[in-house]
Amino acid sequence: MMERIMLSVSAEMLKALDQERKARKLETIPEAARAVLGEYFKQKAD
């Protein structure tokens, strides 16, 4: 089950997420945030 949250980020973080979105060829910034967080937590669990 997915939950929705609101997240406030700085202008710099928004710019970095947009760059990541373009690099991964994703459509939205929330998709980029999910991808980055997913990778982070996967590495942390290893």
Secondary structure, DSSP 8 states (H G I E B T S, - for coil): ----------HHHHHHHHHHHHHTT-S-HHHHHHHHHHHHHHHHH-
